[in-house]
Amino acid sequence: MKYFLSLGSNIEAEKNLDFAEKELNKILTNTKSSSIYRTKAEGFEGDDFLNSIISGDSIESFDELNKKLKSIEDAAGRNRSAPKFSARTLDIDIVLQIDEDEEILFESDEIEKYTFVSEPLKELLKWEQKNLQE
């Protein structure tokens, strides 16, 4: 399975995205990262977010991988009792899951809702398409 993960942070953002990428490289293979995008906080007043998309392969099911992602968020100090729209050390969401036959098994509505998800995702998908054609 190929997964595309949305990463975001606005508390010690560079450090936390770095941490996330290192941890994700332990549980995913063939990882690729988009550029880092800076976006304004949405739904609350706060520091800008740094966002990116990381793609990678895993034999884990959606639920198994999601549990591991939540553990990575927790290790970065994620406060789960904070309001939905608030500052955060690290947020990692599965936004796309594609099987070996290139069939989409899961597509998050965040892709259409938020440019901080769609823009880095487009960047990675273009890169993958280009490399498939070569």
Beta strands, then each sheet from edge to edge (+ up, - down):
strand 1: 2-9
strand 2: 29-33
strand 3: 37-39
strand 4: 49-57
strand 5: 91-98
strand 6: 104-107
sheet 1: 2+ 4- 1+ 5- 6+
sheet 2: 2+ 4- 3+
end
